[in-house]
Amino acid sequence: MDLDLTYPAVSDLRRKARARIPHFAFEYLDSGTGRELQVARNRDALDAVMFLPDILPGKVAPDLSVRFMGRDYARPFGIAPLGMSGLMWPGAERMLARHAAEARIPYGMSTVATRLPEEIGPMAGDMGWFQLYCPADTGIRQDILRRVRAAGFETLVLTVDVPDDSRRERQRRAKLTLPPKITPRVVWEVLTHPEWSLRTLAIGSPRLRLPESYLDSSKAMSSLAHAGHVIRGTPDWEMLDTLRREWDGPLIVKGVMCPNAAKRLVAAGVDAIWVSNHGGRQFEPGPAAITELPKVREAVGPDVPLVFDSGVSSGMDVLRALALGADFVMLGRAWHYAVGALGDKGPAHLHHILSDDMVLNMAQMGAHRLDDVPGRLVAPRLQSPV
Ligand SMILES: Cc1cc2nc3c(=O)[nH]c(=O)nc-3n(C[C@H](O)[C@H](O)[C@H](O)COP(=O)(O)O)c2cc1C
């Protein structure tokens, strides 16, 4: 099968993934919070970023590799951390970590992944970034830091845009629980998605293994809420200072949209800022992340490394974010649509889609190098309909 003809875009992968993943897991992956207006806002704001092509550029064959925070990456895009990846497709963490190592792009492993850092770290090689939901308990926090460092993760990502749960109504309607409660509906979903079910059987039921390793073993298997409670503290600025002292490698703070907060983070010794609204999953009335990106860039100046995510679904979107001030662009759902649709062939195909779309669009706009892309941007004031 020619994947490029059958699944030319992320939307094709999403459609296929939806058919192969049980409803309760797909809804967890795909949904936003509330009426999902911020998900739509992310999309609309990316679509509104336009470029004016330069003509007669000759042959355009751009080099897409970048140096970011002292490391060489083959592309300026990577895999954002997703909790419970292995629920959406059994073995997803392994597939994505291996792809990252092979393709030389970063893999963000979540605190609430279904596998342990000791297993996934070596697979990601030097491409692993570990995402931390900061536990309040000092002993647990320091032990996690020690374990992830020993597992080979050198870059730490502290997520700060989940101060509490978000209602995520679609997720609730789909009755997602972990471990899944055996209801007639769940049985039906399992029976009608045999490949997902057989693979889950082979690899073991998805569990939050890292949080679970700190639960009192005399107690019965945790519920999702219990494991989440153990692992997720409510970090404040003081906690950030403590973490900065405890982690001597690169520290990125994820989930920042406020320019003043970004400046304060830099002053506190944070190495990079990750502009994100969690893909529209946390706070519906917030702005599109792409709209805030240039404001954060302006606030922190040209030298602070900026990562961007939220709504990116093509190589063109990657270029849009780079043009508006990002140094690196991450995608969350798209990689999981890819593994849900195509299993271990998914990541390489998505990598191809994104890369080809970047190169071909750079040719359209006459950009020989990634650095040429911002110069093709249509000035924002010319973009707004007057
Ligand atoms: C199903 C799902 C689970 C997520 N879990 C985490 C997580 O555990 N930690 C985290 O920092 N971000 C998490 N995120 C947010 C992603 O890292 C990323 O910010 C977001 O997916 C970007 O938007 P996109 O999906 O439109 O690319 C999650 C996102 C999704 C869709």
The ligand as a Tripos MOL2 file, in Angstrom:
@<TRIPOS>MOLECULE
LIG
   31    33     1     0     0
SMALL
NO_CHARGES

@<TRIPOS>ATOM
      1 C1         -4.2840   12.7060   25.2650 C.3       1 LIG1
      2 C2         -3.3490   13.7710   25.7200 C.ar      1 LIG1
      3 C3         -2.6230   13.5860   26.8870 C.ar      1 LIG1
      4 C4         -1.7060   14.5650   27.2930 C.ar      1 LIG1
      5 N1         -0.9510   14.3440   28.4220 N.ar      1 LIG1
      6 C5          0.0000   15.2360   28.7560 C.ar      1 LIG1
      7 C6          0.8800   14.9710   29.8480 C.ar      1 LIG1
      8 O1          0.8180   13.9180   30.4750 O.2       1 LIG1
      9 N2          1.8030   15.9160   30.1490 N.ar      1 LIG1
     10 C7          1.9070   17.0960   29.4540 C.ar      1 LIG1
     11 O2          2.7460   17.9210   29.7650 O.2       1 LIG1
     12 N3          1.0880   17.3520   28.4080 N.ar      1 LIG1
     13 C8          0.1570   16.4480   28.0370 C.ar      1 LIG1
     14 N4         -0.6340   16.7100   26.9570 N.ar      1 LIG1
     15 C9         -0.4390   17.9390   26.1700 C.3       1 LIG1
     16 C10         0.5700   17.7170   25.0520 C.3       1 LIG1
     17 O3          1.8670   17.5690   25.5650 O.3       1 LIG1
     18 C11         0.5940   18.8950   24.0600 C.3       1 LIG1
     19 O4          0.7660   20.0820   24.7820 O.3       1 LIG1
     20 C12        -0.6620   18.9750   23.2140 C.3       1 LIG1
     21 O5         -1.1000   17.7000   22.8220 O.3       1 LIG1
     22 C13        -0.3890   19.8250   21.9790 C.3       1 LIG1
     23 O6         -1.4910   19.9520   21.1870 O.3       1 LIG1
     24 P1         -1.7900   19.0380   19.8900 P.3       1 LIG1
     25 O7         -2.2950   17.7210   20.4170 O.co2     1 LIG1
     26 O8         -2.8270   19.8280   19.1890 O.co2     1 LIG1
     27 O9         -0.4890   18.8900   19.1270 O.co2     1 LIG1
     28 C14        -1.5600   15.7490   26.5340 C.ar      1 LIG1
     29 C15        -2.2980   15.9160   25.3610 C.ar      1 LIG1
     30 C16        -3.1690   14.9430   24.9420 C.ar      1 LIG1
     31 C17        -3.9070   15.1340   23.6470 C.3       1 LIG1
@<TRIPOS>BOND
     1     1     2 1
     2     2     3 ar
     3     2    30 ar
     4     3     4 ar
     5     4     5 ar
     6     4    28 ar
     7     5     6 ar
     8     6     7 ar
     9     6    13 1
    10     7     8 2
    11     7     9 ar
    12     9    10 ar
    13    10    11 2
    14    10    12 ar
    15    12    13 ar
    16    13    14 ar
    17    14    15 1
    18    14    28 ar
    19    15    16 1
    20    16    17 1
    21    16    18 1
    22    18    19 1
    23    18    20 1
    24    20    21 1
    25    20    22 1
    26    22    23 1
    27    23    24 1
    28    24    25 2
    29    24    26 1
    30    24    27 1
    31    28    29 ar
    32    29    30 ar
    33    30    31 1
@<TRIPOS>SUBSTRUCTURE
     1 LIG1         1 GROUP 0 **** ****
